[in-house]
Amino acid sequence: MSGPAIPPIDRLLAIMARLRDPQHGCEWDLAQSFATIAPYTLEEAYEVANAIERNDLPALKEELGDLLLQVVFHARMAEEAGHFDFNGVANTISAKMEARHPHIFGDEDDEGQSREERWERLKAEEREAKGATSAMDGVALALPALLRAEKLQKRAARQGFDWPDVSGPADKVHEEMAELAAAGTEKERLEEAGDLLFAAVNLVRAYGVSPEDALRAANIKFERRFRGMEDLARLRGADFAALNLDQQEALWRDVKTSEPNKAP
């Protein structure tokens, strides 16, 4: 008779322990560190997001497993160094979630605040307890630049540093466009380009739109239309790359107007 089944998480933890075993482990896994694994962690998070965007649930299950492996990997390395283990990670997030939902797990009344207001208030209290001295503290440097810009602006806005309406950020975009056009050196162009992008994030945010979601959707649309131009050129017996810009623009208009709910 076989023994009781091993809980899946225990099986995964045992696999990672074996892979990191100094005597019998995997050479590649043993050579890794927090720093070398971090890029894979970010990559797997994006793979999860991609599976969700494609509504591919079998892929989502697989990608969530890959992301979980990253957590287990980091936790195993921390355990080997005597810092913490996987159970410590799980207990820490469990305690944090309970503390951030006192109206559900505690006896605090629901004061009718929005989820975001309540969440941000509790996170601010946590940051203060950790010694934060600025509203900017805790915005991760590793975030995609567009998302980090939005988070920094939201933090500033909660301190009252924000435009009252869209006219302010709209004017700022035009101002930064002019400054970029006037920039005379590579260093100035880099700085002014950054200012322009930052101002654009502020403008989009003023309309209540997530800049990250908006740009992701624009990327998908551009890729779809560009592929459509290439396909249309092939159907017409043409080499897309050999066409001049006016001919390519004509293909773009054809593809654009052929999309559902698109006017000429």
PyRosetta script that sets phi, psi and omega in degrees:
from pyrosetta import init, pose_from_sequence

init()
pose = pose_from_sequence("MSGPAIPPIDRLLAIMARLRDPQHGCEWDLAQSFATIAPYTLEEAYEVANAIERNDLPALKEELGDLLLQVVFHARMAEEAGHFDFNGVANTISAKMEARHPHIFGDEDDEGQSREERWERLKAEEREAKGATSAMDGVALALPALLRAEKLQKRAARQGFDWPDVSGPADKVHEEMAELAAAGTEKERLEEAGDLLFAAVNLVRAYGVSPEDALRAANIKFERRFRGMEDLARLRGADFAALNLDQQEALWRDVKTSEPNKAP")
pose.set_psi(1, 139.8)
pose.set_omega(1, 178.4)
pose.set_phi(2, -81.7)
pose.set_psi(2, 152.7)
pose.set_omega(2, 179.4)
pose.set_phi(3, -75.4)
pose.set_psi(3, 179.5)
pose.set_omega(3, -179.5)
pose.set_phi(4, -64.1)
pose.set_psi(4, 147.2)
pose.set_omega(4, -179.6)
pose.set_phi(5, -65.1)
pose.set_psi(5, 141.3)
pose.set_omega(5, 178.4)
pose.set_phi(6, -78.8)
pose.set_psi(6, 130.2)
pose.set_omega(6, 175.7)
pose.set_phi(7, -53.7)
pose.set_psi(7, 138.8)
pose.set_omega(7, -175.0)
pose.set_phi(8, -53.1)
pose.set_psi(8, -40.3)
pose.set_omega(8, -178.2)
pose.set_phi(9, -68.9)
pose.set_psi(9, -35.6)
pose.set_omega(9, 176.8)
pose.set_phi(10, -65.8)
pose.set_psi(10, -37.5)
pose.set_omega(10, 177.6)
pose.set_phi(11, -62.4)
pose.set_psi(11, -43.8)
pose.set_omega(11, -179.5)
pose.set_phi(12, -66.2)
pose.set_psi(12, -41.0)
pose.set_omega(12, 178.3)
pose.set_phi(13, -63.6)
pose.set_psi(13, -38.1)
pose.set_omega(13, 178.9)
pose.set_phi(14, -67.9)
pose.set_psi(14, -37.6)
pose.set_omega(14, 177.8)
pose.set_phi(15, -62.4)
pose.set_psi(15, -45.0)
pose.set_omega(15, -179.5)
pose.set_phi(16, -66.1)
pose.set_psi(16, -38.5)
pose.set_omega(16, 177.9)
pose.set_phi(17, -61.6)
pose.set_psi(17, -39.3)
pose.set_omega(17, 179.4)
pose.set_phi(18, -68.3)
pose.set_psi(18, -41.1)
pose.set_omega(18, 179.9)
pose.set_phi(19, -63.5)
pose.set_psi(19, -30.4)
pose.set_omega(19, -178.7)
pose.set_phi(20, -97.0)
pose.set_psi(20, 6.9)
pose.set_omega(20, 179.8)
pose.set_phi(21, -64.6)
pose.set_psi(21, 125.1)
pose.set_omega(21, -175.6)
pose.set_phi(22, -59.9)
pose.set_psi(22, -29.0)
pose.set_omega(22, -176.4)
pose.set_phi(23, -94.1)
pose.set_psi(23, -39.1)
pose.set_omega(23, -172.0)
pose.set_phi(24, -124.2)
pose.set_psi(24, 13.1)
pose.set_omega(24, -176.4)
pose.set_phi(25, -83.7)
pose.set_psi(25, -173.6)
pose.set_omega(25, 179.9)
pose.set_phi(26, -87.8)
pose.set_psi(26, 131.5)
pose.set_omega(26, -176.5)
pose.set_phi(27, -58.0)
pose.set_psi(27, -42.0)
pose.set_omega(27, -178.5)
pose.set_phi(28, -65.7)
pose.set_psi(28, -47.7)
pose.set_omega(28, -178.9)
pose.set_phi(29, -62.5)
pose.set_psi(29, -37.6)
pose.set_omega(29, -179.9)
pose.set_phi(30, -67.4)
pose.set_psi(30, -27.0)
pose.set_omega(30, -176.6)
pose.set_phi(31, -82.3)
pose.set_psi(31, -6.6)
pose.set_omega(31, -173.5)
pose.set_phi(32, -83.9)
pose.set_psi(32, 161.0)
pose.set_omega(32, 177.0)
pose.set_phi(33, -137.7)
pose.set_psi(33, 175.9)
pose.set_omega(33, 176.9)
pose.set_phi(34, -55.5)
pose.set_psi(34, -43.8)
pose.set_omega(34, -175.7)
pose.set_phi(35, -66.4)
pose.set_psi(35, -40.1)
pose.set_omega(35, -177.6)
pose.set_phi(36, -75.6)
pose.set_psi(36, -26.0)
pose.set_omega(36, -179.5)
pose.set_phi(37, -85.2)
pose.set_psi(37, -25.3)
pose.set_omega(37, -176.1)
pose.set_phi(38, -52.2)
pose.set_psi(38, -44.5)
pose.set_omega(38, 179.2)
pose.set_phi(39, -60.5)
pose.set_psi(39, -35.6)
pose.set_omega(39, 177.9)
pose.set_phi(40, -67.5)
pose.set_psi(40, -35.6)
pose.set_omega(40, 178.1)
pose.set_phi(41, -61.6)
pose.set_psi(41, -46.0)
pose.set_omega(41, 177.8)
pose.set_phi(42, -63.5)
pose.set_psi(42, -42.9)
pose.set_omega(42, -179.5)
pose.set_phi(43, -60.3)
pose.set_psi(43, -43.7)
pose.set_omega(43, -178.8)
pose.set_phi(44, -66.9)
pose.set_psi(44, -34.6)
pose.set_omega(44, 176.4)
pose.set_phi(45, -62.7)
pose.set_psi(45, -40.2)
pose.set_omega(45, 177.6)
pose.set_phi(46, -68.0)
pose.set_psi(46, -34.6)
pose.set_omega(46, 177.3)
pose.set_phi(47, -64.1)
pose.set_psi(47, -37.4)
pose.set_omega(47, 175.6)
pose.set_phi(48, -61.6)
pose.set_psi(48, -48.1)
pose.set_omega(48, -179.5)
pose.set_phi(49, -61.2)
pose.set_psi(49, -38.2)
pose.set_omega(49, 179.9)
pose.set_phi(50, -65.7)
pose.set_psi(50, -40.9)
pose.set_omega(50, 178.4)
pose.set_phi(51, -63.7)
pose.set_psi(51, -37.5)
pose.set_omega(51, 178.3)
pose.set_phi(52, -66.2)
pose.set_psi(52, -44.0)
pose.set_omega(52, 179.2)
pose.set_phi(53, -61.0)
pose.set_psi(53, -35.7)
pose.set_omega(53, 179.9)
pose.set_phi(54, -84.3)
pose.set_psi(54, -3.8)
pose.set_omega(54, -176.8)
pose.set_phi(55, 54.3)
pose.set_psi(55, 38.5)
pose.set_omega(55, -179.5)
pose.set_phi(56, -99.7)
pose.set_psi(56, 91.4)
pose.set_omega(56, -174.0)
pose.set_phi(57, -69.0)
pose.set_psi(57, -38.7)
pose.set_omega(57, 174.1)
pose.set_phi(58, -59.3)
pose.set_psi(58, -40.9)
pose.set_omega(58, 177.6)
pose.set_phi(59, -67.2)
pose.set_psi(59, -35.8)
pose.set_omega(59, 179.4)
pose.set_phi(60, -62.2)
pose.set_psi(60, -42.3)
pose.set_omega(60, 177.9)
pose.set_phi(61, -59.7)
pose.set_psi(61, -42.8)
pose.set_omega(61, -179.3)
pose.set_phi(62, -67.3)
pose.set_psi(62, -44.0)
pose.set_omega(62, -177.2)
pose.set_phi(63, -69.5)
pose.set_psi(63, -34.3)
pose.set_omega(63, 175.1)
pose.set_phi(64, -63.5)
pose.set_psi(64, -36.3)
pose.set_omega(64, 175.6)
pose.set_phi(65, -64.3)
pose.set_psi(65, -42.1)
pose.set_omega(65, 178.0)
pose.set_phi(66, -62.5)
pose.set_psi(66, -39.1)
pose.set_omega(66, 179.4)
pose.set_phi(67, -68.8)
pose.set_psi(67, -39.7)
pose.set_omega(67, 177.5)
pose.set_phi(68, -61.7)
pose.set_psi(68, -37.3)
pose.set_omega(68, 177.8)
pose.set_phi(69, -59.6)
pose.set_psi(69, -36.6)
pose.set_omega(69, 178.6)
pose.set_phi(70, -62.6)
pose.set_psi(70, -42.0)
pose.set_omega(70, 178.0)
pose.set_phi(71, -62.9)
pose.set_psi(71, -44.5)
pose.set_omega(71, 180.0)
pose.set_phi(72, -63.4)
pose.set_psi(72, -39.5)
pose.set_omega(72, -179.7)
pose.set_phi(73, -62.5)
pose.set_psi(73, -50.6)
pose.set_omega(73, 179.7)
pose.set_phi(74, -61.4)
pose.set_psi(74, -42.7)
pose.set_omega(74, -178.7)
pose.set_phi(75, -64.0)
pose.set_psi(75, -37.7)
pose.set_omega(75, 179.4)
pose.set_phi(76, -65.6)
pose.set_psi(76, -43.0)
pose.set_omega(76, 178.8)
pose.set_phi(77, -64.1)
pose.set_psi(77, -38.3)
pose.set_omega(77, 178.1)
pose.set_phi(78, -66.5)
pose.set_psi(78, -39.0)
pose.set_omega(78, 178.9)
pose.set_phi(79, -64.0)
pose.set_psi(79, -42.9)
pose.set_omega(79, 179.5)
pose.set_phi(80, -61.2)
pose.set_psi(80, -31.9)
pose.set_omega(80, -179.9)
pose.set_phi(81, -88.0)
pose.set_psi(81, -0.5)
pose.set_omega(81, 177.0)
pose.set_phi(82, 80.8)
pose.set_psi(82, 21.3)
pose.set_omega(82, -177.8)
pose.set_phi(83, -92.7)
pose.set_psi(83, -57.8)
pose.set_omega(83, 178.9)
pose.set_phi(84, -162.9)
pose.set_psi(84, 171.2)
pose.set_omega(84, 177.9)
pose.set_phi(85, -127.8)
pose.set_psi(85, -175.4)
pose.set_omega(85, -176.6)
pose.set_phi(86, -61.8)
pose.set_psi(86, -40.0)
pose.set_omega(86, 178.4)
pose.set_phi(87, -61.7)
pose.set_psi(87, -35.9)
pose.set_omega(87, 176.9)
pose.set_phi(88, -64.4)
pose.set_psi(88, -39.7)
pose.set_omega(88, 177.0)
pose.set_phi(89, -61.9)
pose.set_psi(89, -47.9)
pose.set_omega(89, -178.0)
pose.set_phi(90, -64.6)
pose.set_psi(90, -40.6)
pose.set_omega(90, 179.5)
pose.set_phi(91, -67.4)
pose.set_psi(91, -36.6)
pose.set_omega(91, -179.8)
pose.set_phi(92, -64.6)
pose.set_psi(92, -45.7)
pose.set_omega(92, -179.4)
pose.set_phi(93, -71.4)
pose.set_psi(93, -32.1)
pose.set_omega(93, 176.9)
pose.set_phi(94, -64.0)
pose.set_psi(94, -45.4)
pose.set_omega(94, 178.8)
pose.set_phi(95, -63.9)
pose.set_psi(95, -38.9)
pose.set_omega(95, -179.6)
pose.set_phi(96, -65.2)
pose.set_psi(96, -43.6)
pose.set_omega(96, -178.8)
pose.set_phi(97, -65.7)
pose.set_psi(97, -38.3)
pose.set_omega(97, 177.2)
pose.set_phi(98, -66.4)
pose.set_psi(98, -40.7)
pose.set_omega(98, -179.2)
pose.set_phi(99, -67.6)
pose.set_psi(99, -31.6)
pose.set_omega(99, -178.8)
pose.set_phi(100, -83.8)
pose.set_psi(100, -4.3)
pose.set_omega(100, 177.1)
pose.set_phi(101, -128.3)
pose.set_psi(101, 58.2)
pose.set_omega(101, -177.1)
pose.set_phi(102, -64.6)
pose.set_psi(102, -23.0)
pose.set_omega(102, 178.6)
pose.set_phi(103, -78.2)
pose.set_psi(103, -9.3)
pose.set_omega(103, 177.9)
pose.set_phi(104, -110.4)
pose.set_psi(104, -46.1)
pose.set_omega(104, -177.5)
pose.set_phi(105, -98.2)
pose.set_psi(105, -9.4)
pose.set_omega(105, 179.4)
pose.set_phi(106, -122.1)
pose.set_psi(106, -158.3)
pose.set_omega(106, -177.0)
pose.set_phi(107, -110.6)
pose.set_psi(107, 15.9)
pose.set_omega(107, 179.4)
pose.set_phi(108, -77.4)
pose.set_psi(108, 138.4)
pose.set_omega(108, 179.2)
pose.set_phi(109, -74.9)
pose.set_psi(109, 148.2)
pose.set_omega(109, 173.8)
pose.set_phi(110, -77.8)
pose.set_psi(110, 111.4)
pose.set_omega(110, -174.6)
pose.set_phi(111, -85.0)
pose.set_psi(111, 10.8)
pose.set_omega(111, 178.4)
pose.set_phi(112, 80.9)
pose.set_psi(112, 8.5)
pose.set_omega(112, 178.4)
pose.set_phi(113, -71.2)
pose.set_psi(113, 155.3)
pose.set_omega(113, 173.9)
pose.set_phi(114, -68.1)
pose.set_psi(114, 159.0)
pose.set_omega(114, 179.6)
pose.set_phi(115, -58.0)
pose.set_psi(115, -41.9)
pose.set_omega(115, -177.5)
pose.set_phi(116, -66.6)
pose.set_psi(116, -41.1)
pose.set_omega(116, 180.0)
pose.set_phi(117, -62.2)
pose.set_psi(117, -47.1)
pose.set_omega(117, -179.1)
pose.set_phi(118, -65.0)
pose.set_psi(118, -43.7)
pose.set_omega(118, -179.1)
pose.set_phi(119, -61.9)
pose.set_psi(119, -46.7)
pose.set_omega(119, -177.2)
pose.set_phi(120, -68.3)
pose.set_psi(120, -35.7)
pose.set_omega(120, 177.5)
pose.set_phi(121, -62.7)
pose.set_psi(121, -44.5)
pose.set_omega(121, -178.9)
pose.set_phi(122, -68.8)
pose.set_psi(122, -38.7)
pose.set_omega(122, 177.6)
pose.set_phi(123, -65.3)
pose.set_psi(123, -37.8)
pose.set_omega(123, 177.9)
pose.set_phi(124, -63.4)
pose.set_psi(124, -39.7)
pose.set_omega(124, 177.5)
pose.set_phi(125, -63.9)
pose.set_psi(125, -38.8)
pose.set_omega(125, 178.0)
pose.set_phi(126, -64.4)
pose.set_psi(126, -43.6)
pose.set_omega(126, 179.9)
pose.set_phi(127, -63.7)
pose.set_psi(127, -40.0)
pose.set_omega(127, 179.1)
pose.set_phi(128, -63.9)
pose.set_psi(128, -40.2)
pose.set_omega(128, 178.9)
pose.set_phi(129, -64.3)
pose.set_psi(129, -26.2)
pose.set_omega(129, 178.8)
pose.set_phi(130, -87.7)
pose.set_psi(130, 1.6)
pose.set_omega(130, 177.2)
pose.set_phi(131, 96.9)
pose.set_psi(131, 15.7)
pose.set_omega(131, 179.4)
pose.set_phi(132, -63.8)
pose.set_psi(132, 140.7)
pose.set_omega(132, 179.9)
pose.set_phi(133, -118.1)
pose.set_psi(133, -6.2)
pose.set_omega(133, -178.0)
pose.set_phi(134, -135.4)
pose.set_psi(134, 150.2)
pose.set_omega(134, 175.1)
pose.set_phi(135, -64.1)
pose.set_psi(135, -19.2)
pose.set_omega(135, -179.7)
pose.set_phi(136, -81.9)
pose.set_psi(136, -15.0)
pose.set_omega(136, -177.8)
pose.set_phi(137, -60.5)
pose.set_psi(137, 137.3)
pose.set_omega(137, 173.4)
pose.set_phi(138, 93.4)
pose.set_psi(138, -1.9)
pose.set_omega(138, 175.8)
pose.set_phi(139, -85.0)
pose.set_psi(139, 108.7)
pose.set_omega(139, -168.8)
pose.set_phi(140, -61.0)
pose.set_psi(140, 133.6)
pose.set_omega(140, 178.1)
pose.set_phi(141, -66.3)
pose.set_psi(141, -26.1)
pose.set_omega(141, -175.2)
pose.set_phi(142, -81.1)
pose.set_psi(142, -4.3)
pose.set_omega(142, 178.4)
pose.set_phi(143, -62.7)
pose.set_psi(143, 150.1)
pose.set_omega(143, 170.3)
pose.set_phi(144, -53.2)
pose.set_psi(144, 140.7)
pose.set_omega(144, -172.0)
pose.set_phi(145, -56.0)
pose.set_psi(145, -39.1)
pose.set_omega(145, -178.8)
pose.set_phi(146, -65.4)
pose.set_psi(146, -44.8)
pose.set_omega(146, 179.9)
pose.set_phi(147, -66.7)
pose.set_psi(147, -39.0)
pose.set_omega(147, -179.9)
pose.set_phi(148, -66.6)
pose.set_psi(148, -37.9)
pose.set_omega(148, 177.0)
pose.set_phi(149, -60.1)
pose.set_psi(149, -43.6)
pose.set_omega(149, 179.4)
pose.set_phi(150, -62.4)
pose.set_psi(150, -43.7)
pose.set_omega(150, -178.6)
pose.set_phi(151, -65.5)
pose.set_psi(151, -41.8)
pose.set_omega(151, 177.8)
pose.set_phi(152, -61.2)
pose.set_psi(152, -42.5)
pose.set_omega(152, -179.9)
pose.set_phi(153, -66.4)
pose.set_psi(153, -38.5)
pose.set_omega(153, 178.0)
pose.set_phi(154, -65.6)
pose.set_psi(154, -39.1)
pose.set_omega(154, 177.6)
pose.set_phi(155, -61.7)
pose.set_psi(155, -44.2)
pose.set_omega(155, 179.3)
pose.set_phi(156, -64.1)
pose.set_psi(156, -39.7)
pose.set_omega(156, -178.7)
pose.set_phi(157, -63.3)
pose.set_psi(157, -35.7)
pose.set_omega(157, 179.4)
pose.set_phi(158, -68.7)
pose.set_psi(158, -15.4)
pose.set_omega(158, 175.1)
pose.set_phi(159, -96.2)
pose.set_psi(159, 6.1)
pose.set_omega(159, 178.6)
pose.set_phi(160, 91.9)
pose.set_psi(160, -1.2)
pose.set_omega(160, -177.8)
pose.set_phi(161, -92.1)
pose.set_psi(161, 85.4)
pose.set_omega(161, -176.1)
pose.set_phi(162, -161.3)
pose.set_psi(162, 154.6)
pose.set_omega(162, 176.5)
pose.set_phi(163, -70.6)
pose.set_psi(163, 144.5)
pose.set_omega(163, 179.9)
pose.set_phi(164, -74.7)
pose.set_psi(164, -24.2)
pose.set_omega(164, 179.0)
pose.set_phi(165, -151.0)
pose.set_psi(165, -177.6)
pose.set_omega(165, -173.4)
pose.set_phi(166, -74.0)
pose.set_psi(166, -16.5)
pose.set_omega(166, -176.7)
pose.set_phi(167, -64.4)
pose.set_psi(167, -36.4)
pose.set_omega(167, 179.8)
pose.set_phi(168, -61.6)
pose.set_psi(168, -56.4)
pose.set_omega(168, 179.3)
pose.set_phi(169, -66.0)
pose.set_psi(169, -28.9)
pose.set_omega(169, 177.4)
pose.set_phi(170, -65.5)
pose.set_psi(170, -44.8)
pose.set_omega(170, 177.4)
pose.set_phi(171, -62.7)
pose.set_psi(171, -37.3)
pose.set_omega(171, -179.2)
pose.set_phi(172, -65.0)
pose.set_psi(172, -37.6)
pose.set_omega(172, 177.7)
pose.set_phi(173, -61.1)
pose.set_psi(173, -46.1)
pose.set_omega(173, 178.8)
pose.set_phi(174, -63.0)
pose.set_psi(174, -39.9)
pose.set_omega(174, 178.1)
pose.set_phi(175, -61.3)
pose.set_psi(175, -44.7)
pose.set_omega(175, -178.4)
pose.set_phi(176, -70.2)
pose.set_psi(176, -32.3)
pose.set_omega(176, 175.3)
pose.set_phi(177, -61.5)
pose.set_psi(177, -42.7)
pose.set_omega(177, 179.6)
pose.set_phi(178, -66.1)
pose.set_psi(178, -39.7)
pose.set_omega(178, -179.5)
pose.set_phi(179, -68.4)
pose.set_psi(179, -35.1)
pose.set_omega(179, 176.3)
pose.set_phi(180, -66.1)
pose.set_psi(180, -42.3)
pose.set_omega(180, 179.3)
pose.set_phi(181, -62.8)
pose.set_psi(181, -31.1)
pose.set_omega(181, -177.5)
pose.set_phi(182, -88.8)
pose.set_psi(182, -8.0)
pose.set_omega(182, -177.1)
pose.set_phi(183, -62.8)
pose.set_psi(183, 133.9)
pose.set_omega(183, -174.3)
pose.set_phi(184, -104.4)
pose.set_psi(184, -15.9)
pose.set_omega(184, -178.8)
pose.set_phi(185, -124.1)
pose.set_psi(185, 164.7)
pose.set_omega(185, 178.5)
pose.set_phi(186, -61.1)
pose.set_psi(186, -40.6)
pose.set_omega(186, 179.1)
pose.set_phi(187, -63.5)
pose.set_psi(187, -42.3)
pose.set_omega(187, 179.4)
pose.set_phi(188, -65.9)
pose.set_psi(188, -40.6)
pose.set_omega(188, 179.2)
pose.set_phi(189, -63.4)
pose.set_psi(189, -39.5)
pose.set_omega(189, 178.2)
pose.set_phi(190, -62.1)
pose.set_psi(190, -45.8)
pose.set_omega(190, -178.8)
pose.set_phi(191, -65.5)
pose.set_psi(191, -46.1)
pose.set_omega(191, -177.3)
pose.set_phi(192, -70.1)
pose.set_psi(192, -33.2)
pose.set_omega(192, 176.0)
pose.set_phi(193, -63.3)
pose.set_psi(193, -41.7)
pose.set_omega(193, 177.0)
pose.set_phi(194, -63.1)
pose.set_psi(194, -42.4)
pose.set_omega(194, 178.0)
pose.set_phi(195, -61.5)
pose.set_psi(195, -39.2)
pose.set_omega(195, 179.8)
pose.set_phi(196, -65.1)
pose.set_psi(196, -45.6)
pose.set_omega(196, 179.1)
pose.set_phi(197, -63.8)
pose.set_psi(197, -40.5)
pose.set_omega(197, 179.3)
pose.set_phi(198, -63.5)
pose.set_psi(198, -40.8)
pose.set_omega(198, 178.3)
pose.set_phi(199, -66.2)
pose.set_psi(199, -36.9)
pose.set_omega(199, 178.6)
pose.set_phi(200, -64.3)
pose.set_psi(200, -39.4)
pose.set_omega(200, 176.1)
pose.set_phi(201, -59.8)
pose.set_psi(201, -43.5)
pose.set_omega(201, -179.7)
pose.set_phi(202, -62.5)
pose.set_psi(202, -40.5)
pose.set_omega(202, 179.7)
pose.set_phi(203, -65.8)
pose.set_psi(203, -47.0)
pose.set_omega(203, 179.8)
pose.set_phi(204, -62.0)
pose.set_psi(204, -42.1)
pose.set_omega(204, 178.9)
pose.set_phi(205, -62.1)
pose.set_psi(205, -35.1)
pose.set_omega(205, 179.6)
pose.set_phi(206, -63.6)
pose.set_psi(206, -24.7)
pose.set_omega(206, 177.0)
pose.set_phi(207, -87.7)
pose.set_psi(207, 4.0)
pose.set_omega(207, 178.9)
pose.set_phi(208, 78.4)
pose.set_psi(208, 22.0)
pose.set_omega(208, -178.2)
pose.set_phi(209, -109.6)
pose.set_psi(209, 138.9)
pose.set_omega(209, 175.3)
pose.set_phi(210, -74.3)
pose.set_psi(210, 116.3)
pose.set_omega(210, -179.8)
pose.set_phi(211, -58.0)
pose.set_psi(211, -40.2)
pose.set_omega(211, -179.4)
pose.set_phi(212, -62.9)
pose.set_psi(212, -46.0)
pose.set_omega(212, 178.8)
pose.set_phi(213, -64.5)
pose.set_psi(213, -40.2)
pose.set_omega(213, -178.2)
pose.set_phi(214, -64.8)
pose.set_psi(214, -45.0)
pose.set_omega(214, -178.9)
pose.set_phi(215, -69.8)
pose.set_psi(215, -36.5)
pose.set_omega(215, 177.2)
pose.set_phi(216, -61.2)
pose.set_psi(216, -44.1)
pose.set_omega(216, 178.7)
pose.set_phi(217, -64.5)
pose.set_psi(217, -38.6)
pose.set_omega(217, 178.5)
pose.set_phi(218, -65.7)
pose.set_psi(218, -38.4)
pose.set_omega(218, 177.2)
pose.set_phi(219, -61.3)
pose.set_psi(219, -45.6)
pose.set_omega(219, -179.8)
pose.set_phi(220, -62.2)
pose.set_psi(220, -43.0)
pose.set_omega(220, -179.7)
pose.set_phi(221, -64.4)
pose.set_psi(221, -44.4)
pose.set_omega(221, -179.7)
pose.set_phi(222, -62.6)
pose.set_psi(222, -45.0)
pose.set_omega(222, -179.5)
pose.set_phi(223, -61.9)
pose.set_psi(223, -43.1)
pose.set_omega(223, 179.9)
pose.set_phi(224, -61.1)
pose.set_psi(224, -44.9)
pose.set_omega(224, -178.4)
pose.set_phi(225, -70.0)
pose.set_psi(225, -36.9)
pose.set_omega(225, 179.8)
pose.set_phi(226, -65.8)
pose.set_psi(226, -43.6)
pose.set_omega(226, 176.2)
pose.set_phi(227, -60.9)
pose.set_psi(227, -37.6)
pose.set_omega(227, 178.0)
pose.set_phi(228, -63.1)
pose.set_psi(228, -38.9)
pose.set_omega(228, 176.8)
pose.set_phi(229, -62.8)
pose.set_psi(229, -44.2)
pose.set_omega(229, 179.8)
pose.set_phi(230, -62.1)
pose.set_psi(230, -43.3)
pose.set_omega(230, 179.4)
pose.set_phi(231, -63.6)
pose.set_psi(231, -42.3)
pose.set_omega(231, -178.6)
pose.set_phi(232, -65.8)
pose.set_psi(232, -39.6)
pose.set_omega(232, 177.3)
pose.set_phi(233, -62.1)
pose.set_psi(233, -43.2)
pose.set_omega(233, 179.2)
pose.set_phi(234, -62.6)
pose.set_psi(234, -41.7)
pose.set_omega(234, 179.3)
pose.set_phi(235, -61.6)
pose.set_psi(235, -29.9)
pose.set_omega(235, -179.6)
pose.set_phi(236, -93.2)
pose.set_psi(236, 8.3)
pose.set_omega(236, 176.9)
pose.set_phi(237, 72.8)
pose.set_psi(237, 26.9)
pose.set_omega(237, -177.5)
pose.set_phi(238, -116.3)
pose.set_psi(238, 153.4)
pose.set_omega(238, 172.6)
pose.set_phi(239, -91.4)
pose.set_psi(239, 112.6)
pose.set_omega(239, -173.4)
pose.set_phi(240, -55.8)
pose.set_psi(240, -45.1)
pose.set_omega(240, -176.3)
pose.set_phi(241, -65.0)
pose.set_psi(241, -22.9)
pose.set_omega(241, -178.5)
pose.set_phi(242, -85.9)
pose.set_psi(242, -10.3)
pose.set_omega(242, -179.8)
pose.set_phi(243, -75.0)
pose.set_psi(243, 151.0)
pose.set_omega(243, 175.0)
pose.set_phi(244, -79.3)
pose.set_psi(244, 172.7)
pose.set_omega(244, -173.3)
pose.set_phi(245, -62.9)
pose.set_psi(245, -39.0)
pose.set_omega(245, 179.7)
pose.set_phi(246, -62.8)
pose.set_psi(246, -40.1)
pose.set_omega(246, 178.8)
pose.set_phi(247, -67.6)
pose.set_psi(247, -39.4)
pose.set_omega(247, 176.9)
pose.set_phi(248, -65.8)
pose.set_psi(248, -40.6)
pose.set_omega(248, 177.4)
pose.set_phi(249, -61.2)
pose.set_psi(249, -37.7)
pose.set_omega(249, 178.5)
pose.set_phi(250, -63.7)
pose.set_psi(250, -40.5)
pose.set_omega(250, 176.3)
pose.set_phi(251, -63.6)
pose.set_psi(251, -40.5)
pose.set_omega(251, 178.8)
pose.set_phi(252, -58.8)
pose.set_psi(252, -45.1)
pose.set_omega(252, -179.8)
pose.set_phi(253, -65.0)
pose.set_psi(253, -38.5)
pose.set_omega(253, 179.1)
pose.set_phi(254, -63.7)
pose.set_psi(254, -44.5)
pose.set_omega(254, 179.6)
pose.set_phi(255, -65.4)
pose.set_psi(255, -42.6)
pose.set_omega(255, -177.3)
pose.set_phi(256, -62.8)
pose.set_psi(256, -45.5)
pose.set_omega(256, -177.6)
pose.set_phi(257, -73.4)
pose.set_psi(257, -18.2)
pose.set_omega(257, 179.4)
pose.set_phi(258, -81.7)
pose.set_psi(258, -11.7)
pose.set_omega(258, 179.9)
pose.set_phi(259, -73.2)
pose.set_psi(259, 147.5)
pose.set_omega(259, 178.7)
pose.set_phi(260, -57.9)
pose.set_psi(260, 140.6)
pose.set_omega(260, 175.1)
pose.set_phi(261, 63.3)
pose.set_psi(261, 24.2)
pose.set_omega(261, 178.2)
pose.set_phi(262, -110.9)
pose.set_psi(262, 128.0)
pose.set_omega(262, 177.1)
pose.set_phi(263, -85.0)
pose.set_psi(263, 157.1)
pose.set_omega(263, 178.5)
pose.set_phi(264, -61.2)
pose.dump_pdb("model.pdb")
